[in-house]
Amino acid sequence: MDGVRSVKLSNGDVTNDLKQSLLIPPQPPLDRILLSRGKRKKWISTSMTYLPPHSPPRRKRRMTRRCLGIEDISRRAQETVEDINHSRTNDQKVMDDFQEKLAEKVTETCRQMKEHMYTVYEENSDEMQVKLQELSKVLESCSKLNRELLEAAQALAFLREGLAMSQRSES
């Protein structure tokens, strides 16, 4: 029964179609199964028949055999419903266990990724520290050279001024 979502037993009468197909006389309320497919619901009878008190003995034997057959069908239907419900319970347990194990695996994988990420950060930090120290030395050297260059430029400016004064005084 593909697409069956729930199976339930409830109390009720055998449907007229079933009575006519099995030639069963009217009976009191008996068990039936509710099959639900989405929003549509359908009742299927799993009831047993009874023998009317005024049946002749020969008919009683036939009806008794028919009753036993229907009783057997009813019992098998009940067992099938129980098996389906048991199977659904097991399926739910399997899914719950799978979900739990998957969550554990995802958590462990995330933890390992974080550890790796932090290890890479440390390695990069060490390398960056070395590079920053080298950069600091280079910048310090550049600053020193810049100061020396400014001093040289000032010395040249003084020299030029001195030369310009001495050329004025000679002229």
C-alpha positions, 0 to 999 in steps of 0.5 A: 500500500504505497503512500499509506501514512497511518493505519488505525483500528476503530469500531463500526459496521461492515460496508454494504459493498463488502456485505454483498460481495461476501453475502454476509447478513447484517451484523453489529459494529465490528473492527475496521481499518482506517487508511489515510492517504494525505487528506483522503481517508478510506475505511476497510473492514476487518470484521468477523461474521456471526451466524444467525441463530436460525440457520440450518445446521448445514448452512452453519457449517459453511458459515462457520468455515466462512467465519473462520476464513474471515476471522483469519483475515481479520487476525492477519489484518490486525497482525499486518497493522501491528507489523506496520506500526512496529516497522514505523517505530523502528524506522523512527528509531533508525532515523533518530540514531542516524540524526544523532550520529550525523550531528556528532560527526558534524560537530567533530568535523567542525572541531577539527577544522577549527583546530586546523584553522588555529594552527594555520593562524599560528603558523601565519602569525609566526611568518608574519612576525618575521616579515614585520621585523624585517619590514621594521628594520628596512623602514628604520634603515630607510628613515636613517638614509632619509635623514642622511640624505636630508643632511647631505641636501642641507650641506649641499645647499650651504655649499651652494650658498657659500659658492654663490657668496664667494662668486659675488665677492670676487666679482 
